[in-house]
Amino acid sequence: VETAMRVASEQGHDPQAEVVLYAVQGTLHACGLDDIEAEQRAAMRTAERAVLQSIGVAVSPVDAES
């Protein structure tokens, strides 16, 4: 929670949204998505944005280039 609070403050969004982002990222990893290679990372970031948007959670982009 401390990390989420710090990162959220740095990124300018709500700490609860940061925790939700962590949960979404973990779930996507459990479903087989990865973010090591650029192509995989782009697919994972697209999936993250779709999930977060569908549940109405706004966070700063994780990777500006994706």
Disulfide bonds with the S-S distance in Angstrom:
none
